[in-house]
Amino acid sequence: MNKIRHIIAVRFLCFEGNLGDKVLSKEYIHMGLHLMSNYLVPTLENQTNKNFEVVILVHPKLNLGAYKKKIISLGGTLNLDMVRFNKFDEYIKDAAKTAENLIITRIDYDDLVWDGAVADAQKRIGLAPLYIYGYNRGYAWKEDDDKIMAFYQEYKKRGHMSIFQSAIIQTNDPDVIGIHPYKWNHTKPMESPHVQAISKDKVKFEPNYTKDAFVWVRHENTSSGLIFPGYVRNKAYLDKDAVKQIFGVAILD
């Protein structure tokens, strides 16, 4: 049995939301593949700690025969697998049998995260049977803009976190097996019925306030479109050299 197994679960066309059947159109899928290749893959390849695997979560109705080979091939040097979203609970329960500590991290196919994010999450192993961890300070960027804007989500009373949320689990405790970040609303993980069903002494929640933790990419394929939310706090910017160094992607070139 491994001591650590870290699964980064990537939402890719696995929910409909406001987009409806558009997520299954060829146009949307091809744009999603382009975004994943340009943003997610290089930012994960840029991680200082390579001890993780990537699972692409896809829509239950997606034609895997048409797209699985293409999606897997985009992974580059990543250890990549694919699972239908409605089968992910079963996948996680099986994964818990293979390691003493299981980390399940949530990120979308078009997001960027700082290069120490994997290592940072793995430092929290052993702190609680269920340790909920993630970031709420980073940047938002509209494709083709020449600047990225500071983006803070600090709703402390609601327990808010943003990109790269993790459930860090000790697999010898059956009460926490099966919990993962897609079990809770990302704006309030501690209010999830799945989390609240666990004894409070087994759960610890920690938002990380590192200011350069992620870049939230805004584009026409997102369910909320290009509109910036109201919780962008100020006009602090990163230059292109800093973006490339921190996130591994030259988005401002």
C-alpha positions as CSV (number, residue, x, y, z in Angstrom):
1,M,0.0,0.0,0.0
2,N,1.3,3.5,-0.9
3,K,1.7,6.1,1.8
4,I,0.3,8.9,-0.3
5,R,-2.0,8.9,-3.4
6,H,-2.8,12.3,-4.7
7,I,-5.6,12.5,-7.3
8,I,-6.2,15.8,-9.1
9,A,-9.8,15.6,-10.4
10,V,-10.5,17.9,-13.4
11,R,-14.0,18.9,-14.4
12,F,-14.2,18.7,-18.2
13,L,-17.6,18.8,-19.8
14,C,-19.0,16.9,-16.8
15,F,-21.9,19.2,-15.9
16,E,-24.4,21.2,-17.8
17,G,-25.3,24.2,-15.6
18,N,-26.4,27.2,-17.6
19,L,-24.9,25.7,-20.8
20,G,-27.4,22.9,-21.3
21,D,-26.6,20.5,-24.2
22,K,-23.9,22.9,-25.5
23,V,-21.3,21.1,-23.5
24,L,-21.8,18.1,-25.8
25,S,-21.4,20.0,-29.1
26,K,-18.3,19.5,-31.2
27,E,-17.6,23.2,-31.0
28,Y,-17.6,23.3,-27.2
29,I,-15.6,20.1,-26.9
30,H,-12.9,21.3,-29.3
31,M,-12.7,24.6,-27.5
32,G,-12.4,22.8,-24.2
33,L,-9.6,20.6,-25.5
34,H,-7.8,23.7,-26.6
35,L,-8.2,25.4,-23.2
36,M,-7.1,22.3,-21.3
37,S,-4.0,21.9,-23.5
38,N,-3.0,25.6,-23.2
39,Y,-3.7,26.2,-19.4
40,L,-4.3,23.2,-17.2
41,V,-1.7,20.7,-18.6
42,P,1.3,23.1,-18.5
43,T,0.4,24.4,-15.1
44,L,0.3,20.9,-13.7
45,E,3.5,19.9,-15.5
46,N,5.0,22.9,-13.8
47,Q,4.4,21.5,-10.3
48,T,7.6,21.1,-8.2
49,N,6.1,17.9,-6.7
50,K,5.3,15.3,-9.4
51,N,3.8,12.7,-7.1
52,F,0.2,13.0,-8.3
53,E,-2.1,11.7,-11.0
54,V,-4.8,13.4,-13.0
55,V,-8.3,12.1,-13.5
56,I,-10.4,13.9,-16.2
57,L,-14.1,13.9,-15.2
58,V,-16.3,13.9,-18.2
59,H,-20.1,14.3,-18.8
60,P,-22.0,10.9,-18.5
61,K,-23.2,11.3,-22.0
62,L,-19.9,12.2,-23.7
63,N,-19.0,9.9,-26.5
64,L,-15.8,8.4,-25.2
65,G,-15.1,6.5,-28.3
66,A,-14.8,9.7,-30.2
67,Y,-12.8,11.7,-27.7
68,K,-11.0,9.6,-25.1
69,K,-7.8,9.0,-27.1
70,K,-7.6,12.7,-27.9
71,I,-8.1,13.8,-24.3
72,I,-5.6,11.3,-23.0
73,S,-3.0,12.4,-25.6
74,L,-3.2,16.0,-24.4
75,G,-1.8,15.0,-21.0
76,G,1.8,15.4,-22.1
77,T,4.0,14.1,-19.3
78,L,1.1,13.8,-16.8
79,N,-0.2,10.5,-15.5
80,L,-3.7,10.9,-16.8
81,D,-6.9,8.8,-16.6
82,M,-10.6,9.5,-17.5
83,V,-13.8,8.8,-15.5
84,R,-17.4,9.6,-16.1
85,F,-18.5,12.1,-13.5
86,N,-21.3,9.8,-12.2
87,K,-18.7,7.1,-11.6
88,F,-16.3,9.2,-9.6
89,D,-17.6,8.3,-6.1
90,E,-16.9,4.6,-6.8
91,Y,-13.5,5.5,-8.2
92,I,-12.6,7.3,-5.0
93,K,-13.7,4.6,-2.8
94,D,-11.5,2.1,-4.7
95,A,-8.6,4.5,-4.6
96,A,-8.9,4.7,-0.8
97,K,-7.9,1.0,-0.6
98,T,-4.6,1.7,-2.2
99,A,-3.0,4.2,0.1
100,E,-2.7,5.2,3.7
101,N,-3.4,8.9,2.8
102,L,-5.6,10.0,-0.1
103,I,-5.7,13.5,-1.4
104,I,-8.5,14.5,-3.9
105,T,-8.0,17.9,-5.4
106,R,-10.5,19.8,-7.5
107,I,-9.6,22.0,-10.4
108,D,-11.2,22.9,-13.7
109,Y,-9.8,22.3,-17.2
110,D,-9.0,26.0,-17.8
111,D,-7.5,27.1,-14.5
112,L,-3.9,27.8,-13.5
113,V,-2.3,27.1,-10.1
114,W,1.0,28.1,-8.5
115,D,3.9,25.7,-8.9
116,G,4.0,24.6,-5.3
117,A,0.3,23.7,-4.9
118,V,0.8,19.9,-5.0
119,A,3.6,20.0,-2.5
120,D,1.7,22.4,-0.3
121,A,-1.3,20.1,-0.1
122,Q,0.8,17.1,0.7
123,K,2.4,18.9,3.7
124,R,-1.1,18.7,5.4
125,I,-1.2,14.9,5.5
126,G,-1.9,13.5,8.9
127,L,-3.3,16.6,10.5
128,A,-6.9,15.3,10.7
129,P,-8.9,12.3,9.4
130,L,-10.5,14.8,6.9
131,Y,-8.5,18.0,6.2
132,I,-10.2,20.4,3.9
133,Y,-7.7,22.8,2.3
134,G,-7.6,25.3,-0.6
135,Y,-6.9,28.8,-1.7
136,N,-9.0,32.0,-2.0
137,R,-6.6,34.6,-3.3
138,G,-5.4,34.7,-6.8
139,Y,-6.1,36.4,-10.1
140,A,-8.8,36.6,-12.8
141,W,-7.9,37.0,-16.4
142,K,-10.1,37.4,-19.5
143,E,-8.5,35.8,-22.6
144,D,-6.7,38.3,-24.8
145,D,-6.5,41.0,-22.0
146,D,-3.0,42.4,-21.4
147,K,-3.4,42.3,-17.6
148,I,-4.7,39.9,-15.0
149,M,-6.6,41.3,-12.0
150,A,-6.4,40.4,-8.3
151,F,-9.2,38.2,-7.3
152,Y,-10.0,37.5,-3.6
153,Q,-12.7,35.4,-2.1
154,E,-12.6,36.0,1.7
155,Y,-16.0,35.0,3.0
156,K,-14.6,33.6,6.2
157,K,-18.0,33.0,7.9
158,R,-19.0,30.8,4.9
159,G,-15.7,29.0,4.8
160,H,-15.1,30.0,1.2
161,M,-12.3,28.6,-1.0
162,S,-11.7,28.9,-4.7
163,I,-9.4,27.0,-7.0
164,F,-7.4,23.9,-6.1
165,Q,-9.5,22.7,-3.2
166,S,-8.4,19.4,-1.5
167,A,-9.9,16.7,0.7
168,I,-6.9,15.2,2.5
169,I,-8.0,11.9,4.0
170,Q,-6.6,9.3,6.3
171,T,-8.0,6.1,4.8
172,N,-7.9,4.1,8.1
173,D,-11.0,6.1,9.2
174,P,-14.1,4.7,7.4
175,D,-16.2,7.8,8.4
176,V,-14.3,10.0,5.9
177,I,-13.9,7.5,3.0
178,G,-15.8,8.8,-0.1
179,I,-15.6,12.5,0.7
180,H,-14.1,14.7,-2.0
181,P,-14.4,18.3,-3.1
182,Y,-17.2,17.6,-5.6
183,K,-19.3,16.6,-2.6
184,W,-19.5,20.2,-1.4
185,N,-20.4,23.6,-2.8
186,H,-17.1,25.3,-3.3
187,T,-18.3,28.4,-1.6
188,K,-19.1,26.7,1.7
189,P,-17.5,23.3,2.2
190,M,-18.2,23.1,5.9
191,E,-22.0,23.5,5.3
192,S,-22.1,20.3,3.1
193,P,-24.3,17.6,4.5
194,H,-21.6,15.1,3.7
195,V,-19.1,17.0,5.8
196,Q,-21.5,17.8,8.6
197,A,-22.4,14.1,8.9
198,I,-18.8,13.5,10.1
199,S,-17.9,14.1,13.8
200,K,-16.5,17.6,14.2
201,D,-13.4,16.3,15.9
202,K,-12.4,14.5,12.7
203,V,-12.7,17.5,10.4
204,K,-10.3,20.5,10.0
205,F,-10.8,23.3,7.6
206,E,-8.0,25.7,6.4
207,P,-8.2,28.3,3.7
208,N,-4.8,29.4,2.4
209,Y,-4.3,33.2,2.0
210,T,-1.3,33.0,-0.4
211,K,-2.0,35.9,-2.7
212,D,-0.6,34.4,-5.9
213,A,-2.2,31.0,-5.7
214,F,-4.2,30.7,-9.0
215,V,-5.4,32.3,-12.1
216,W,-9.1,32.0,-12.9
217,V,-9.4,32.2,-16.7
218,R,-12.6,33.8,-18.0
219,H,-13.7,32.9,-21.5
220,E,-16.9,32.4,-23.6
221,N,-17.1,28.7,-22.8
222,T,-17.6,29.2,-19.0
223,S,-21.2,29.0,-17.7
224,S,-20.9,32.5,-16.4
225,G,-19.2,33.9,-19.5
226,L,-16.8,36.7,-19.5
227,I,-18.4,38.7,-16.7
228,F,-16.1,39.4,-13.7
229,P,-17.8,38.8,-10.3
230,G,-18.3,41.5,-7.7
231,Y,-15.6,40.2,-5.4
232,V,-12.6,41.4,-7.4
233,R,-11.1,43.6,-4.7
234,N,-8.5,45.9,-6.3
235,K,-6.3,46.6,-9.3
236,A,-3.1,44.7,-8.4
237,Y,-1.6,43.1,-11.4
238,L,1.2,40.6,-12.3
239,D,3.5,41.1,-15.2
240,K,4.0,38.3,-17.8
241,D,7.4,37.2,-16.4
242,A,5.8,36.6,-13.0
243,V,2.9,34.7,-14.5
244,K,5.2,32.4,-16.4
245,Q,7.4,31.7,-13.4
246,I,4.6,31.1,-10.9
247,F,2.0,29.3,-13.1
248,G,4.1,27.8,-16.0
249,V,2.0,29.4,-18.7
250,A,2.9,32.5,-20.8
251,I,-0.6,33.9,-21.0
252,L,0.4,37.5,-21.5
253,D,2.8,37.0,-24.4
